[in-house]
Structures are given as structure tokens and as C-alpha cells.
Amino acid sequence: MKVIGVNASPRGKDSNTLRLVNAVLAGAKDEGAETEYVDLHTLRIEYCTACGTCYATGECTLLDDFSDLFDRLMNADGIVLGAPNYIDSVPAPMKALFDRMADAIHCQMLTGKFGCSVCTAGGSGESEVVGYMNKVLTTLGANIVGGIGVAIGRDPAALGKAETKARKMGKTLARSIRGEISYPEQDEIHRQKREFFCQLVKYNKDRFAHEYDWYVQMGWMK
């Protein structure tokens, strides 16, 4: 059982978001998970150029740290996303990561995985950012076990309370991975998404050769 946490805060060891990500990872570790932490700002993730090569071949033409990070995400059972609120959204490195995963969206490559998100903000907007990151995970095929956002500008003590909740969420994440918690409503949403993208890939199989082969390999092509 492997859980990976990806933090988009630029503040390194002084990051408040780091505290929440680490709390989730600690909770998962309490339940027996192996954990890994990724500081996104130490990596080089270039912007997607919309060339479409990934649809056709499964490879990206950009030579940076994306492929290695994507492999680590694919090798994980659980994914924790962390970001501070940057104008009701995520910092640029996290958005760049998301934009590079279009092929993974078409192929629903996070199917069978579980995820959650955390966000820290000064005054507000934390819920919007958590919702956005969790929506991305859902769009990629993962089931969502929860999310925690906290605004600490008016109440610095709120961060400590959020850490306690985050650790509990990490335990829920691990239990979900073990199959102790089910998400039938989300499973149905994912089934419908797979059918939608299956048709999209089928209609574009000449251009989306890699993705067509993926659906056939997974037994999803109808």
C-alpha cells in the first residue's frame, strides 16, 4: 500500500500546506501505508504544448521531470494533493502538472486509486481550491475520500486543528485502499466517464492510437 503526497507550495520546509500533507501521510502510515513526499517546486514541469503526441503514442515530447513523477503517481495506491490558495486556484507548477495529464484523463489512468486534497489560505478560498484538486483527481478516475482546507489569517490556531483532521483523513485513505470503505456513487460516475471517453477514443482511433490500444488492453473498449 503506497501513498504519495504532492505539495505545490513554494515555501519548502516553512510551508503550512506541507504540515497538512505530512499529517495525511502520517495518518496513512499509521494504517500501514508506505508513504512518499514530493515537493513540486524542486521539479521542472514544462507547460503542455497541446501537440497531441501523448494521445497517439503515450509519450510526451517534453524532456523534464514529468514522466518520472507520473510513473510515481501511477505506482501509488493513494494520492494526496496539497496547495496554497493562489487566487482561488493552485500555483502554476500544480496546474502545469494537471495540464500534462490529458492522456491520463482520456484513459482514466487513476481508476482504482484513491485521493484527497488539502489547502491552506490566508483569508478565504480554501474550499474552492480543495474542490478543484479533488475534481481533477475524479476526472482522472480516482475515488475521493475527503478534503481539508483551512484559512489561518484570522486564526493561526486553526492550522493545528486541521492537522488533526488531516491525520484522520490519511487513515481513511488507507482504509479505503484496503477496501474497508466503498464509494458506490463515485464508482458509477467513473463507469459513465469511462464510457464517455471510450467513445471519444473510438471515434478518434486513428489519431488516438495509443489510447485506443489502452482501452482494448484494459477490456473497456465496446
Summary of the structure (lengths in Angstrom):
residues: 222
radius of gyration: 17.4
end to end distance: 31.6
largest distance: 55.9
contacts: 770
relative contact order: 0.17
helix: 51%
strand: 16%
